Amino acid sequence: MKFISSFGGLKNIGFIGLANVLGSAISAFFWIYLAALLGAENYGELSYYISIAGVATSISFIGGPMAITVLVAKKIRIESTIYMISISASIISSIILYFAFANIGISIYIIGAVIYNLSVSELLGRKFYKEYSIYFILQKLLFVVLALFFYYLIGSEGVLLGIGLSFLIFTKQIHRGIKDTKLNFQLLKTKWKFLTNNFLLDLSYVLDRQIDKLLIGPLFGFTILGNYYLAIQVLNMLAIVPEIITKYTLPEDSSGSNTTKIKLLTVFFSVILALMGIFIAPQILHILFPEYSESLELIPIISLSIIPTTISTLYSSQFLANEKSGIIVITSVISIIILISGILSLGTIFGVVGLAYALVISDSARALILFIFNFNERKKSF
């Protein structure tokens, strides 16, 4: 029976892994292609708008996507209630930002991203790994096709529009979730503390991932931001494997399965990925993107972040599974403060290299704090 269970786990990781490797590779290579297509300044400006849309998307969530995964894995039927509130909030956010920036791409992106994250979270919570894999790859293919089509039609704004429209293939999943579960605001009340913590968690996580772009663009210019964003895309490529494992471990941890061995192997593999980012990636990008010269200084430093980021993500999976998202919120807030301080101080003193160090220090601090919290939790259990 243990053999069958292990085989089933490997099979599920295989489904998630294949989808994430293919889908994330398609997305990552396309973003790198866009870097060459747009040039550093326009590329930086696009990343700035995506960061704004990302924050607005997070604000629109009620409970955040991870809350959906955890609650659905525990057979708590709350989907339709969260869907209705979150989608309504995303429509309001998209209208506000349209009047603020007169950019229809941002508005469509927000609505689409909310639909996408809610749907993916439900599929993972139900452990529908095969169906998730199909949808994930299809969305990435549509993203490339639609983003290119609208880019050549209306310019860089079309990239955002194309991404937003590609998310809408998940509308069917949302419709099914609303149809299969009844609105239950009383259930929302019983899980309000957990949902609130996860809302703050998701918002803090997004701010942690986006605040650097939101600051670097206005403070250091979009050309610097373009170089920085290209280095971040390399980091995203390195993070594909850890991301695969996390999407598997969260629902498994929530249902009580032991994932310790998988997590240890993932951390070990992240060290290998960091070495690839330090020694191999700069050599390749030097040939492909000669105009992004500053990225070559950033990539070896930023690649180090894959190790603490992997550790943090795996610890987060464990805390979320136990509905202790408040710990992650506290950790993320501290990480954000460190990142902002680093950008303002190290970026001013050391220039573009200082921005990379700020990111690594922030990610390392998050991993260390989560380790301390986990150590204390284990001490209490003995």
Number of C-alpha atoms within 10 A of each C-alpha: 6 7 8 9 10 11 12 12 16 14 14 17 20 18 20 27 23 17 24 24 17 17 21 22 18 16 22 21 15 18 18 19 13 19 22 17 11 16 16 24 17 18 25 26 21 20 22 25 18 21 21 18 25 22 20 26 30 27 21 26 27 26 26 27 24 28 30 30 27 27 24 22 24 16 11 12 18 23 25 21 20 24 23 14 13 24 23 14 20 26 18 15 20 24 16 14 18 15 11 9 12 12 17 18 25 30 27 25 28 34 27 25 26 28 26 24 20 28 29 26 24 25 22 26 28 18 19 15 22 19 15 21 22 15 20 22 21 16 21 24 16 17 24 19 16 20 26 19 16 19 17 11 12 11 13 20 18 22 27 28 26 23 27 26 20 25 27 20 18 20 15 11 19 23 13 13 20 17 12 11 13 13 17 14 14 11 13 17 11 10 16 15 15 20 25 17 22 27 24 25 27 27 25 24 21 20 22 22 17 20 20 23 24 18 16 23 20 12 15 14 14 23 20 22 31 29 26 30 26 29 28 18 19 22 23 18 18 22 21 18 20 23 21 21 23 24 24 25 24 26 27 22 21 22 16 11 11 11 17 13 8 14 20 13 12 21 19 12 16 25 18 13 20 22 15 16 24 19 13 12 18 22 12 11 19 14 9 13 19 12 13 22 13 18 27 22 18 24 26 23 20 26 28 26 24 28 24 22 22 26 23 22 21 27 19 21 24 22 22 24 24 14 19 15 27 18 18 28 20 17 22 27 19 17 25 24 12 19 26 20 14 22 25 16 15 19 21 15 12 13 14 22 20 20 28 28 22 23 25 23 18 24 26 20 21 25 23 15 19 23 15 11 17 17 11 11 12 10 9 8 6 5
